[in-house]
């Protein structure tokens, strides 16, 4: 212990307290991390300043909304002809696109097999808002927001919107299990050409 002799601060009953300060490099890390954590907290958790996470998030959201708006402004929704919508109901590529979009965007309310869940059964021949492909297109594009059916005209691409309607026409009369009871008026399904 002789080498510490000069650094003894106190001695009491033979117990010695030495003065051994933390080495400078350790103090630097200690203070450095304190200062860093204060800055980090302000910047990330409390979101002060330009380029903070929150500002970045807002700018990113704004850019995304603007690009979606620009897309739909450049591709205005032109209702396709009923003949095209009906022809799509037997085109495998169109039906595949429609079915996959249906699973992602519609099945949560209308059921995996369009049998109806929160929303009406789309496979029977009864319709609240009309069952021609033209009317179904309007229902899907504009929705019935007051009744819980969202509008999809500016949420999915025009070709996907048409594909959805063709898909809905294709599942007419498919009689899925656990179907929701018919709602609305009976509409005779339009024939799919060449079917
Ligand atoms: C958040 C739930 C919800 C989602 C998601 C949803 N719908 Fe609907 N949909 C409804 C409800 C509820 C109605 C019934 C509206 C009414 O009673 O007027 C409806 C009505 C409809 C109708 C009119 C039915 C009729 O009898 O006239 C069609 C067609 C339709 N939805 C298609 C779709 C398609 C296609 C999608 C996916 C792109 C979709 N819906 C997604 C809830 C939803």
py3Dmol code that shows the C-alpha trace and the ligand (Angstrom):
import py3Dmol

protein = """\
ATOM      1  CA  UNK A   1       0.000   0.000   0.000  1.00  0.00           C
ATOM      2  CA  UNK A   2       2.990   2.204   0.157  1.00  0.00           C
ATOM      3  CA  UNK A   3       2.445   3.637  -3.298  1.00  0.00           C
ATOM      4  CA  UNK A   4      -0.920   5.104  -2.162  1.00  0.00           C
ATOM      5  CA  UNK A   5       0.481   6.640   0.977  1.00  0.00           C
ATOM      6  CA  UNK A   6       0.460  10.176  -0.481  1.00  0.00           C
ATOM      7  CA  UNK A   7      -3.194   9.930  -1.590  1.00  0.00           C
ATOM      8  CA  UNK A   8      -4.691   9.043   1.791  1.00  0.00           C
ATOM      9  CA  UNK A   9      -7.528  11.456   2.558  1.00  0.00           C
ATOM     10  CA  UNK A  10      -8.662  10.215   5.929  1.00  0.00           C
ATOM     11  CA  UNK A  11      -7.652   7.609   8.367  1.00  0.00           C
ATOM     12  CA  UNK A  12      -9.947   6.403  11.101  1.00  0.00           C
ATOM     13  CA  UNK A  13      -9.328   3.412  13.323  1.00  0.00           C
ATOM     14  CA  UNK A  14      -6.805   2.153  10.814  1.00  0.00           C
ATOM     15  CA  UNK A  15      -9.305   2.367   7.950  1.00  0.00           C
ATOM     16  CA  UNK A  16      -7.908   4.582   5.268  1.00  0.00           C
ATOM     17  CA  UNK A  17      -9.803   6.438   2.616  1.00  0.00           C
ATOM     18  CA  UNK A  18      -7.751   7.038  -0.476  1.00  0.00           C
ATOM     19  CA  UNK A  19      -8.237   9.782  -3.017  1.00  0.00           C
ATOM     20  CA  UNK A  20      -8.291   7.839  -6.278  1.00  0.00           C
ATOM     21  CA  UNK A  21     -10.176   9.920  -8.836  1.00  0.00           C
ATOM     22  CA  UNK A  22     -11.644   8.252 -11.894  1.00  0.00           C
ATOM     23  CA  UNK A  23      -9.182   8.390 -14.779  1.00  0.00           C
ATOM     24  CA  UNK A  24      -9.794  11.246 -17.211  1.00  0.00           C
ATOM     25  CA  UNK A  25     -10.820   8.927 -20.075  1.00  0.00           C
ATOM     26  CA  UNK A  26     -13.552   7.357 -17.942  1.00  0.00           C
ATOM     27  CA  UNK A  27     -14.800  10.796 -16.841  1.00  0.00           C
ATOM     28  CA  UNK A  28     -14.871  11.853 -20.491  1.00  0.00           C
ATOM     29  CA  UNK A  29     -17.045   8.858 -21.386  1.00  0.00           C
ATOM     30  CA  UNK A  30     -19.277   9.533 -18.381  1.00  0.00           C
ATOM     31  CA  UNK A  31     -19.870  13.213 -19.205  1.00  0.00           C
ATOM     32  CA  UNK A  32     -19.968  12.520 -22.901  1.00  0.00           C
ATOM     33  CA  UNK A  33     -22.779   9.991 -22.531  1.00  0.00           C
ATOM     34  CA  UNK A  34     -24.720  12.329 -20.216  1.00  0.00           C
ATOM     35  CA  UNK A  35     -24.554  15.145 -22.750  1.00  0.00           C
ATOM     36  CA  UNK A  36     -25.263  12.779 -25.628  1.00  0.00           C
ATOM     37  CA  UNK A  37     -28.305  11.296 -23.901  1.00  0.00           C
ATOM     38  CA  UNK A  38     -29.762  14.756 -23.206  1.00  0.00           C
ATOM     39  CA  UNK A  39     -29.372  15.691 -26.874  1.00  0.00           C
ATOM     40  CA  UNK A  40     -30.714  12.306 -27.986  1.00  0.00           C
ATOM     41  CA  UNK A  41     -33.745  12.630 -25.720  1.00  0.00           C
ATOM     42  CA  UNK A  42     -34.526  16.116 -27.033  1.00  0.00           C
ATOM     43  CA  UNK A  43     -34.021  15.208 -30.660  1.00  0.00           C
ATOM     44  CA  UNK A  44     -35.659  11.803 -30.872  1.00  0.00           C
ATOM     45  CA  UNK A  45     -37.993  11.369 -27.908  1.00  0.00           C
ATOM     46  CA  UNK A  46     -39.182  14.964 -27.504  1.00  0.00           C
ATOM     47  CA  UNK A  47     -38.680  15.841 -31.180  1.00  0.00           C
ATOM     48  CA  UNK A  48     -37.128  19.295 -30.898  1.00  0.00           C
ATOM     49  CA  UNK A  49     -35.648  20.902 -33.948  1.00  0.00           C
ATOM     50  CA  UNK A  50     -35.478  20.624 -37.695  1.00  0.00           C
ATOM     51  CA  UNK A  51     -35.031  17.166 -39.084  1.00  0.00           C
ATOM     52  CA  UNK A  52     -36.410  15.598 -35.919  1.00  0.00           C
ATOM     53  CA  UNK A  53     -38.180  12.280 -36.259  1.00  0.00           C
ATOM     54  CA  UNK A  54     -41.582  13.883 -36.060  1.00  0.00           C
ATOM     55  CA  UNK A  55     -40.803  16.535 -38.685  1.00  0.00           C
ATOM     56  CA  UNK A  56     -39.358  13.823 -40.912  1.00  0.00           C
ATOM     57  CA  UNK A  57     -42.448  11.681 -40.416  1.00  0.00           C
ATOM     58  CA  UNK A  58     -44.758  14.588 -41.286  1.00  0.00           C
ATOM     59  CA  UNK A  59     -42.758  15.481 -44.379  1.00  0.00           C
ATOM     60  CA  UNK A  60     -42.723  11.837 -45.471  1.00  0.00           C
ATOM     61  CA  UNK A  61     -46.472  11.513 -45.016  1.00  0.00           C
ATOM     62  CA  UNK A  62     -47.019  14.729 -46.953  1.00  0.00           C
ATOM     63  CA  UNK A  63     -44.822  13.479 -49.799  1.00  0.00           C
ATOM     64  CA  UNK A  64     -46.720  10.183 -49.906  1.00  0.00           C
ATOM     65  CA  UNK A  65     -50.128  11.880 -49.936  1.00  0.00           C
ATOM     66  CA  UNK A  66     -48.944  14.275 -52.652  1.00  0.00           C
ATOM     67  CA  UNK A  67     -47.679  11.421 -54.806  1.00  0.00           C
ATOM     68  CA  UNK A  68     -50.946   9.496 -54.417  1.00  0.00           C
ATOM     69  CA  UNK A  69     -52.877  12.661 -55.331  1.00  0.00           C
ATOM     70  CA  UNK A  70     -50.623  13.246 -58.324  1.00  0.00           C
ATOM     71  CA  UNK A  71     -51.157   9.662 -59.476  1.00  0.00           C
ATOM     72  CA  UNK A  72     -54.940   9.873 -59.347  1.00  0.00           C
ATOM     73  CA  UNK A  73     -54.960  13.382 -60.857  1.00  0.00           C
ATOM     74  CA  UNK A  74     -52.923  12.042 -63.790  1.00  0.00           C
ATOM     75  CA  UNK A  75     -55.124   8.927 -64.016  1.00  0.00           C
ATOM     76  CA  UNK A  76     -58.653  10.221 -63.488  1.00  0.00           C
ATOM     77  CA  UNK A  77     -61.234   7.567 -62.861  1.00  0.00           C
ATOM     78  CA  UNK A  78     -63.081   6.786 -66.081  1.00  0.00           C
ATOM     79  CA  UNK A  79     -65.802   4.229 -65.430  1.00  0.00           C
ATOM     80  CA  UNK A  80     -65.074   1.307 -67.749  1.00  0.00           C
ATOM     81  CA  UNK A  81     -67.827   0.014 -70.008  1.00  0.00           C
ATOM     82  CA  UNK A  82     -70.104  -2.699 -68.582  1.00  0.00           C
ATOM     83  CA  UNK A  83     -69.002  -4.917 -71.481  1.00  0.00           C
ATOM     84  CA  UNK A  84     -65.351  -4.629 -70.345  1.00  0.00           C
ATOM     85  CA  UNK A  85     -66.270  -5.318 -66.721  1.00  0.00           C
ATOM     86  CA  UNK A  86     -68.274  -8.398 -67.738  1.00  0.00           C
ATOM     87  CA  UNK A  87     -65.530  -9.613 -70.081  1.00  0.00           C
ATOM     88  CA  UNK A  88     -63.106  -9.327 -67.138  1.00  0.00           C
ATOM     89  CA  UNK A  89     -65.275 -11.751 -65.172  1.00  0.00           C
ATOM     90  CA  UNK A  90     -63.911 -14.616 -67.278  1.00  0.00           C
ATOM     91  CA  UNK A  91     -60.361 -13.326 -67.810  1.00  0.00           C
ATOM     92  CA  UNK A  92     -58.029 -15.276 -65.462  1.00  0.00           C
ATOM     93  CA  UNK A  93     -55.464 -12.451 -65.235  1.00  0.00           C
ATOM     94  CA  UNK A  94     -58.139  -9.892 -64.328  1.00  0.00           C
ATOM     95  CA  UNK A  95     -59.737 -12.269 -61.826  1.00  0.00           C
ATOM     96  CA  UNK A  96     -56.421 -12.996 -60.176  1.00  0.00           C
ATOM     97  CA  UNK A  97     -55.769  -9.280 -59.711  1.00  0.00           C
ATOM     98  CA  UNK A  98     -59.312  -8.748 -58.431  1.00  0.00           C
ATOM     99  CA  UNK A  99     -59.199 -11.701 -56.043  1.00  0.00           C
ATOM    100  CA  UNK A 100     -55.886 -10.668 -54.542  1.00  0.00           C
ATOM    101  CA  UNK A 101     -57.062  -7.086 -54.001  1.00  0.00           C
ATOM    102  CA  UNK A 102     -60.341  -8.393 -52.591  1.00  0.00           C
ATOM    103  CA  UNK A 103     -58.474 -10.492 -50.032  1.00  0.00           C
ATOM    104  CA  UNK A 104     -56.385  -7.509 -48.961  1.00  0.00           C
ATOM    105  CA  UNK A 105     -58.992  -4.742 -48.947  1.00  0.00           C
ATOM    106  CA  UNK A 106     -62.485  -6.195 -48.830  1.00  0.00           C
ATOM    107  CA  UNK A 107     -62.451  -9.607 -47.117  1.00  0.00           C
ATOM    108  CA  UNK A 108     -62.204  -8.043 -43.654  1.00  0.00           C
ATOM    109  CA  UNK A 109     -65.757  -6.709 -44.077  1.00  0.00           C
ATOM    110  CA  UNK A 110     -67.304  -8.850 -46.808  1.00  0.00           C
ATOM    111  CA  UNK A 111     -65.680 -12.173 -45.854  1.00  0.00           C
ATOM    112  CA  UNK A 112     -62.940 -14.243 -47.539  1.00  0.00           C
ATOM    113  CA  UNK A 113     -65.448 -15.673 -50.009  1.00  0.00           C
ATOM    114  CA  UNK A 114     -67.498 -12.464 -50.307  1.00  0.00           C
ATOM    115  CA  UNK A 115     -70.178 -14.263 -48.282  1.00  0.00           C
ATOM    116  CA  UNK A 116     -70.818 -11.173 -46.175  1.00  0.00           C
ATOM    117  CA  UNK A 117     -69.638 -10.301 -42.676  1.00  0.00           C
ATOM    118  CA  UNK A 118     -69.974  -6.689 -41.527  1.00  0.00           C
ATOM    119  CA  UNK A 119     -70.780  -5.772 -45.109  1.00  0.00           C
ATOM    120  CA  UNK A 120     -73.400  -7.473 -47.252  1.00  0.00           C
ATOM    121  CA  UNK A 121     -73.063 -10.788 -49.048  1.00  0.00           C
ATOM    122  CA  UNK A 122     -71.731 -10.028 -52.554  1.00  0.00           C
ATOM    123  CA  UNK A 123     -72.393 -13.504 -53.978  1.00  0.00           C
ATOM    124  CA  UNK A 124     -76.189 -13.554 -53.833  1.00  0.00           C
ATOM    125  CA  UNK A 125     -78.556 -11.887 -56.275  1.00  0.00           C
ATOM    126  CA  UNK A 126     -79.778  -9.246 -53.822  1.00  0.00           C
ATOM    127  CA  UNK A 127     -78.343  -5.752 -53.825  1.00  0.00           C
ATOM    128  CA  UNK A 128     -78.901  -2.705 -51.652  1.00  0.00           C
ATOM    129  CA  UNK A 129     -77.458  -0.303 -54.200  1.00  0.00           C
ATOM    130  CA  UNK A 130     -77.999  -2.091 -57.458  1.00  0.00           C
ATOM    131  CA  UNK A 131     -76.326  -5.183 -58.846  1.00  0.00           C
ATOM    132  CA  UNK A 132     -75.393  -4.326 -62.417  1.00  0.00           C
ATOM    133  CA  UNK A 133     -71.627  -4.124 -62.904  1.00  0.00           C
ATOM    134  CA  UNK A 134     -72.102  -0.418 -63.537  1.00  0.00           C
ATOM    135  CA  UNK A 135     -73.800   0.075 -60.169  1.00  0.00           C
ATOM    136  CA  UNK A 136     -71.312  -2.181 -58.374  1.00  0.00           C
ATOM    137  CA  UNK A 137     -68.500  -0.104 -59.879  1.00  0.00           C
ATOM    138  CA  UNK A 138     -70.097   3.041 -58.433  1.00  0.00           C
ATOM    139  CA  UNK A 139     -70.540   1.364 -55.019  1.00  0.00           C
ATOM    140  CA  UNK A 140     -66.885   0.358 -54.934  1.00  0.00           C
ATOM    141  CA  UNK A 141     -65.477   3.601 -56.370  1.00  0.00           C
ATOM    142  CA  UNK A 142     -67.523   6.046 -54.305  1.00  0.00           C
ATOM    143  CA  UNK A 143     -68.414   3.824 -51.353  1.00  0.00           C
ATOM    144  CA  UNK A 144     -71.294   4.394 -48.979  1.00  0.00           C
ATOM    145  CA  UNK A 145     -69.299   6.110 -46.276  1.00  0.00           C
ATOM    146  CA  UNK A 146     -72.324   6.882 -44.092  1.00  0.00           C
ATOM    147  CA  UNK A 147     -73.108   3.137 -44.035  1.00  0.00           C
ATOM    148  CA  UNK A 148     -69.549   1.970 -43.400  1.00  0.00           C
ATOM    149  CA  UNK A 149     -68.481   1.156 -46.973  1.00  0.00           C
ATOM    150  CA  UNK A 150     -65.280   3.105 -47.727  1.00  0.00           C
ATOM    151  CA  UNK A 151     -64.697   4.704 -51.146  1.00  0.00           C
ATOM    152  CA  UNK A 152     -61.945   2.993 -53.145  1.00  0.00           C
ATOM    153  CA  UNK A 153     -61.771   5.256 -56.213  1.00  0.00           C
ATOM    154  CA  UNK A 154     -58.665   7.044 -54.966  1.00  0.00           C
ATOM    155  CA  UNK A 155     -57.226   4.164 -52.995  1.00  0.00           C
ATOM    156  CA  UNK A 156     -56.681   1.466 -55.619  1.00  0.00           C
ATOM    157  CA  UNK A 157     -55.462   1.812 -59.192  1.00  0.00           C
ATOM    158  CA  UNK A 158     -58.150   2.109 -61.881  1.00  0.00           C
ATOM    159  CA  UNK A 159     -57.313  -1.302 -63.366  1.00  0.00           C
ATOM    160  CA  UNK A 160     -57.549  -2.875 -59.920  1.00  0.00           C
ATOM    161  CA  UNK A 161     -60.902  -1.206 -59.335  1.00  0.00           C
ATOM    162  CA  UNK A 162     -62.259  -2.696 -62.556  1.00  0.00           C
ATOM    163  CA  UNK A 163     -60.729  -6.052 -61.661  1.00  0.00           C
ATOM    164  CA  UNK A 164     -62.521  -5.947 -58.297  1.00  0.00           C
ATOM    165  CA  UNK A 165     -65.866  -5.413 -59.993  1.00  0.00           C
ATOM    166  CA  UNK A 166     -65.192  -8.209 -62.490  1.00  0.00           C
ATOM    167  CA  UNK A 167     -64.193 -10.437 -59.587  1.00  0.00           C
ATOM    168  CA  UNK A 168     -67.380  -9.593 -57.670  1.00  0.00           C
ATOM    169  CA  UNK A 169     -69.399 -10.452 -60.785  1.00  0.00           C
ATOM    170  CA  UNK A 170     -67.503 -13.747 -61.119  1.00  0.00           C
ATOM    171  CA  UNK A 171     -68.459 -14.904 -57.595  1.00  0.00           C
ATOM    172  CA  UNK A 172     -72.174 -14.333 -58.230  1.00  0.00           C
ATOM    173  CA  UNK A 173     -74.103 -17.494 -57.374  1.00  0.00           C
ATOM    174  CA  UNK A 174     -71.053 -19.184 -55.829  1.00  0.00           C
ATOM    175  CA  UNK A 175     -73.095 -20.043 -52.690  1.00  0.00           C
ATOM    176  CA  UNK A 176     -70.265 -19.858 -50.142  1.00  0.00           C
ATOM    177  CA  UNK A 177     -70.866 -21.394 -46.695  1.00  0.00           C
ATOM    178  CA  UNK A 178     -72.051 -19.215 -43.797  1.00  0.00           C
ATOM    179  CA  UNK A 179     -73.439 -16.651 -46.188  1.00  0.00           C
ATOM    180  CA  UNK A 180     -75.094 -13.551 -44.810  1.00  0.00           C
ATOM    181  CA  UNK A 181     -78.816 -13.290 -45.481  1.00  0.00           C
ATOM    182  CA  UNK A 182     -79.805 -11.448 -48.662  1.00  0.00           C
ATOM    183  CA  UNK A 183     -80.299  -7.684 -48.357  1.00  0.00           C
ATOM    184  CA  UNK A 184     -81.944  -5.281 -50.749  1.00  0.00           C
ATOM    185  CA  UNK A 185     -83.673  -6.044 -54.018  1.00  0.00           C
ATOM    186  CA  UNK A 186     -83.276  -8.992 -56.305  1.00  0.00           C
ATOM    187  CA  UNK A 187     -81.312  -8.221 -59.493  1.00  0.00           C
ATOM    188  CA  UNK A 188     -80.927 -10.786 -62.249  1.00  0.00           C
ATOM    189  CA  UNK A 189     -77.169 -11.149 -62.851  1.00  0.00           C
ATOM    190  CA  UNK A 190     -75.981  -9.800 -66.203  1.00  0.00           C
ATOM    191  CA  UNK A 191     -74.717 -12.573 -68.460  1.00  0.00           C
ATOM    192  CA  UNK A 192     -70.951 -12.938 -68.841  1.00  0.00           C
ATOM    193  CA  UNK A 193     -70.350 -13.091 -72.610  1.00  0.00           C
ATOM    194  CA  UNK A 194     -69.247 -16.481 -73.892  1.00  0.00           C
ATOM    195  CA  UNK A 195     -69.873 -18.161 -70.540  1.00  0.00           C
TER     196      UNK A 195
END
"""
ligand_1 = """\
43
LIG
C -64.933 -1.350 -43.463
C -65.786 -2.386 -44.011
C -65.843 -2.529 -45.512
C -64.818 -2.710 -46.385
C -63.318 -2.775 -46.081
C -65.403 -2.879 -47.680
N -66.760 -2.797 -47.588
Fe -68.085 -2.956 -49.110
N -69.591 -2.516 -47.852
C -69.488 -2.385 -46.489
C -70.802 -2.119 -45.925
C -71.111 -1.928 -44.451
C -71.689 -2.079 -47.019
C -73.208 -1.848 -46.967
C -73.491 -0.375 -47.198
C -74.969 -0.064 -47.059
O -75.645 -0.749 -46.270
O -75.408 0.874 -47.726
C -70.894 -2.335 -48.200
C -71.422 -2.382 -49.472
C -70.726 -2.800 -50.589
C -71.300 -2.968 -51.902
C -72.742 -2.723 -52.279
C -73.541 -3.946 -51.930
C -74.995 -3.829 -52.266
O -75.756 -4.702 -51.785
O -75.383 -2.937 -52.998
C -70.327 -3.433 -52.732
C -70.421 -3.778 -54.184
C -69.114 -3.504 -51.928
N -69.398 -3.115 -50.639
C -67.876 -3.924 -52.402
C -66.702 -3.810 -51.674
C -65.407 -4.055 -52.229
C -65.122 -4.530 -53.643
C -64.509 -3.793 -51.233
C -62.999 -3.836 -51.305
C -62.366 -2.956 -52.266
C -65.256 -3.407 -50.047
N -66.577 -3.433 -50.359
C -64.693 -3.113 -48.843
C -68.326 -2.466 -45.746
C -67.062 -2.580 -46.275
"""
view = py3Dmol.view(width=600, height=400)
view.addModel(protein, "pdb")
view.setStyle({"model": 0}, {"cartoon": {"style": "trace"}})
view.addModel(ligand_1, "xyz")
view.setStyle({"model": 1}, {"stick": {}})
view.zoomTo()
view.show()
